[in-house]
């Protein structure tokens, strides 16, 4: 790292257009900004870092924290923090802060676009054209919007927006959330939401309880011809089982933006599964949301550097 005595703000590997906001903050406070080119460089830089700004493209495990003796805080770009062992961070006395709410509209829009495209069998129609075929029976089994039944699992900021958007186009929406009740949304048991919906849209965190929530067994109980959308967290769906269900035709389509392991492996079974829309964890992206995300992360670093209370703590 640096040969001088300045403190270090470490930015994990990222896909931002630039880190001008982060660099300006570092210069303002006399810090060095170290931007890791890859995960190996990130790991090597941890012992020198006073502030760690982590993206989804790096991890902090229990083995990392003993070397992080200079670290004053970890700031997670975004709301998900399953790539950080927050209990280990707490044991090390290092606060972890997230930046929620900067891309709720973008993620909800992505989910709606995927769900409606799959429900209308656009992927099947596109594949038929590209295979020099024609329509056949494609599309007969999908209801009009006024009869479309949508199940939303999780009613946080994004889930509520998704429910509102589907309702606005005339669909019947039912939702499940063990912690939240929204008066404007019909609530139902998880089994009903998963098994009695034409579109299932996932909007919940990844925890020990939600890992592989959509298992082979659950997929088998879902309505034949249903589609599933996950723009939330990778690991919520048993991906190999989903690929099998798509190939069998029991599940008619899947829109997936987040995967258990990213980037997606070349041999991953969903790559060759039919009727999928696969996007590389970009549901949150827009010029507006990217600026809000980086600006929010920078403001949290500013709080640390000026001795103010850190907000949006998760430990």
C-alpha positions in Angstrom: 0.0 0.0 0.0 1.1 3.5 0.6 4.6 4.4 1.7 3.5 7.6 3.5 1.7 7.8 6.8 -1.7 8.8 5.5 -4.8 6.7 6.4 -6.2 4.5 3.8 -9.8 4.3 2.5 -10.1 1.0 0.6 -12.6 0.5 -2.1 -13.3 -3.1 -3.1 -13.4 -4.2 -6.8 -16.3 -2.4 -8.5 -18.1 -1.7 -11.7 -18.8 2.0 -11.2 -18.1 4.4 -14.0 -15.7 6.2 -11.7 -14.8 6.8 -8.1 -14.5 10.6 -8.3 -16.8 11.1 -5.2 -14.6 8.8 -3.1 -11.4 10.3 -4.3 -12.6 13.8 -3.5 -13.5 12.8 0.0 -10.2 11.1 0.5 -8.4 14.3 -0.6 -10.5 16.5 1.6 -9.5 14.5 4.7 -5.9 13.8 3.7 -6.5 10.1 3.1 -5.2 7.8 0.4 -7.8 6.2 -1.7 -6.8 2.6 -2.6 -9.0 1.0 -5.2 -8.5 -2.8 -5.3 -8.2 -4.2 -8.8 -9.4 -7.6 -7.8 -10.2 -9.7 -4.7 -6.5 -10.6 -4.1 -5.5 -7.0 -4.0 -8.5 -6.3 -1.7 -7.3 -9.0 0.7 -3.8 -7.7 0.7 -4.9 -4.1 1.5 -7.1 -5.0 4.4 -4.5 -4.5 7.2 -3.8 -0.9 6.1 -7.4 0.2 5.7 -9.1 2.5 8.1 -12.3 2.6 6.1 -13.5 -0.3 3.9 -16.0 0.5 1.2 -17.2 -2.9 0.0 -19.1 -3.9 -3.1 -20.8 -7.2 -3.9 -17.6 -8.2 -5.7 -15.6 -9.0 -2.5 -16.2 -10.7 0.8 -15.3 -10.2 4.4 -15.1 -13.5 6.3 -14.2 -14.3 10.0 -10.6 -15.0 8.9 -10.2 -11.4 7.6 -11.1 -9.5 10.7 -8.0 -10.3 12.9 -5.8 -8.5 10.4 -8.1 -5.4 10.2 -6.7 -3.7 13.3 -6.8 -0.2 11.8 -10.4 -0.5 10.5 -12.9 2.0 11.9 -15.9 1.0 9.8 -17.1 -1.1 6.9 -19.5 0.7 4.5 -21.5 -1.6 2.2 -22.5 -0.1 -1.2 -26.2 -1.1 -1.2 -28.6 -2.9 1.1 -27.5 -6.6 1.0 -24.7 -7.6 3.3 -24.6 -11.4 3.1 -21.0 -11.0 1.7 -19.9 -9.7 5.1 -19.8 -11.7 8.3 -21.4 -9.1 10.5 -21.1 -11.1 13.7 -17.3 -11.4 13.2 -17.2 -7.7 12.5 -19.1 -7.0 15.8 -16.7 -9.2 17.7 -13.8 -7.2 16.2 -15.6 -4.0 17.3 -16.0 -2.8 13.7 -19.4 -1.3 12.7 -21.0 -2.2 9.4 -23.2 0.3 7.6 -25.4 -0.2 4.5 -26.8 2.2 2.0 -30.5 1.3 1.5 -33.2 2.7 -0.7 -31.0 4.2 -3.6 -32.3 1.9 -6.3 -35.8 0.8 -5.2 -37.5 2.1 -8.3 -34.9 0.6 -10.7 -35.0 -2.8 -9.1 -38.8 -2.9 -9.0 -39.0 -1.8 -12.6 -36.6 -4.6 -13.6 -38.7 -7.2 -11.7 -41.9 -6.0 -13.4 -40.3 -6.0 -16.9 -39.0 -9.6 -16.4 -42.3 -10.8 -14.9 -44.5 -9.4 -17.6 -42.2 -10.5 -20.4 -42.1 -14.1 -19.1 -45.8 -14.2 -18.4 -46.5 -13.2 -22.0 -44.1 -15.8 -23.2 -41.9 -13.3 -25.0 -38.8 -15.5 -24.5 -40.5 -18.5 -26.1 -41.7 -16.4 -29.0 -38.2 -14.9 -29.6 -36.6 -18.4 -29.4 -39.1 -19.7 -32.0 -38.2 -17.0 -34.5 -34.5 -17.5 -33.9 -34.9 -21.3 -34.4 -36.6 -20.6 -37.8 -39.9 -21.8 -36.3 -43.2 -20.0 -35.7 -45.7 -19.5 -32.9 -47.2 -22.9 -32.6 -49.2 -23.0 -29.3 -47.0 -20.3 -27.6 -49.0 -17.9 -25.4 -52.3 -19.7 -25.1 -51.7 -20.6 -21.5 -51.0 -17.1 -20.1 -53.9 -15.0 -18.7 -54.6 -11.4 -19.6 -53.4 -8.8 -17.1 -56.8 -8.6 -15.5 -56.6 -12.3 -14.6 -52.9 -12.5 -13.8 -52.3 -13.7 -10.3 -49.0 -12.3 -8.8 -47.3 -13.5 -5.6 -44.9 -11.1 -4.0 -42.6 -12.6 -1.3 -41.2 -9.8 0.9 -42.7 -6.3 1.3 -39.7 -4.1 1.9 -39.2 -1.0 -0.1 -38.9 -2.9 -3.4 -41.5 -5.5 -2.7 -44.1 -2.8 -2.0 -43.3 -1.0 -5.2 -43.6 -4.2 -7.2 -47.0 -5.0 -5.6 -48.2 -1.5 -6.4 -46.9 -1.7 -10.0 -48.7 -5.0 -10.7 -51.9 -3.7 -9.1 -51.7 -0.6 -11.3 -51.8 -2.7 -14.5 -54.8 -4.7 -13.3 -53.2 -7.9 -11.9 -54.4 -9.5 -8.7 -51.6 -9.3 -6.1 -51.1 -11.3 -3.0 -48.1 -11.0 -0.7 -46.3 -12.8 2.1 -44.0 -11.1 4.6 -43.6 -12.5 8.2 -42.8 -9.1 9.6 -44.8 -6.6 7.5 -48.5 -6.0 6.7 -49.5 -3.5 4.1 -53.2 -2.5 4.1 -53.2 -1.9 0.3 -51.9 -5.4 -0.5 -53.8 -8.7 0.1 -51.7 -10.8 2.5 -51.6 -14.6 2.3 -49.6 -17.6 3.7 -46.3 -18.3 2.0 -47.6 -21.6 0.6 -50.5 -19.9 -1.1 -48.3 -17.1 -2.6 -45.9 -19.6 -4.0 -48.3 -22.3 -5.2 -51.3 -20.2 -6.5 -49.6 -17.5 -8.5 -48.8 -17.1 -12.2 -45.9 -14.9 -11.4 -43.8 -15.3 -8.2 -41.5 -12.3 -7.4 -38.9 -12.6 -4.7 -37.9 -9.6 -2.6 -36.4 -10.7 0.6 -32.9 -11.0 2.2 -30.7 -14.0 2.2 -30.5 -15.7 5.6 -30.1 -19.2 6.9 -33.9 -19.5 6.8 -34.3 -18.2 3.2 -31.4 -20.1 1.6 -32.9 -22.3 -1.2 -36.3 -21.1 -0.2 -37.4 -22.1 -3.7 -36.3 -25.7 -3.6 -37.0 -28.6 -5.9 -39.9 -29.5 -3.7 -41.4 -26.0 -3.8 -40.9 -25.8 -7.5 -42.9 -29.0 -7.9 -45.8 -27.5 -5.9 -45.9 -24.3 -7.9 -48.6 -23.8 -10.5 -47.8 -25.4 -13.8 -46.9 -22.6 -16.2 -45.9 -20.2 -13.5 -42.8 -17.9 -13.8 -40.4 -16.9 -11.1 -38.4 -13.6 -10.8 -35.5 -13.1 -8.5 -33.9 -9.6 -8.4 -33.2 -9.9 -4.7 -30.4 -12.1 -3.5 -28.6 -15.1 -5.1 -29.1 -18.2 -3.1 -32.9 -17.9 -2.6 -33.5 -20.4 -5.4 -32.0 -23.9 -5.8 -30.7 -23.0 -9.2 -30.1 -26.5 -10.6 -33.6 -27.5 -9.6 -35.0 -24.4 -11.4 -33.1 -25.4 -14.5 -34.7 -28.9 -14.4 -38.2 -27.4 -13.9 -37.7 -25.1 -16.9 -36.6 -28.0 -19.1 -39.5 -30.1 -18.0 -41.9 -27.2 -18.8 -43.5 -27.2 -15.3 -42.0 -23.7 -14.8 -42.7 -21.6 -17.9 -40.0 -19.0 -17.3 -37.5 -17.5 -14.9 -36.1 -14.0 -14.7 -32.9 -14.0 -12.6 -30.6 -11.0 -11.8 -28.8 -12.4 -8.8 -27.1 -15.8 -8.5 -25.6 -17.9 -5.7 -22.2 -17.5 -7.2 -21.3 -14.5 -9.4 -20.1 -14.2 -12.1 -22.1 -17.1 -13.4 -20.0 -20.2 -14.2 -19.7 -21.2 -17.8 -21.2 -24.5 -17.1 -24.1 -23.2 -14.9 -27.3 -25.1 -15.8 -29.4 -21.9 -16.1 -27.3 -20.8 -19.1 -28.8 -23.5 -21.2 -32.3 -23.7 -19.7 -35.1 -22.5 -21.9 -37.4 -19.5 -21.3 -35.0 -17.4 -19.1 -34.1 -13.8 -18.9 -30.7 -13.7 -17.2 -29.1 -10.4 -16.3 -25.7 -9.8 -14.6 -26.8 -8.2 -11.3 -27.8 -5.0 -13.0 -31.4 -4.5 -11.8 -30.2 -1.6 -9.5 -28.3 0.3 -12.2 -29.0 3.6 -13.7 -27.1 6.8 -13.8 -29.4 8.2 -11.0 -29.1 5.2 -8.7 -25.4 4.8 -9.1 -24.8 8.4 -8.1 -27.2 8.1 -5.2 -25.4 4.9 -4.1 -21.9 6.2 -4.2 -23.0 9.5 -2.7 -24.7 7.6 0.2 -21.6 5.5 0.8 -19.4 8.6 0.8 -21.6 10.4 3.3 -21.4 7.5 5.7 -17.6 7.6 5.4 -17.8 11.3 6.2 -19.7 10.5 9.4 -17.0 8.2 10.5 -14.2 10.7 9.7 -15.9 13.5 11.5 -16.8 11.5 14.6 -20.5 11.5 14.0 -22.8 8.6 14.7 -22.9 6.1 11.8 -26.3 5.4 10.4 -28.0 2.3 8.9 -25.9 -0.1 11.1 -26.5 -3.8 10.8 -24.4 -5.0 13.7 
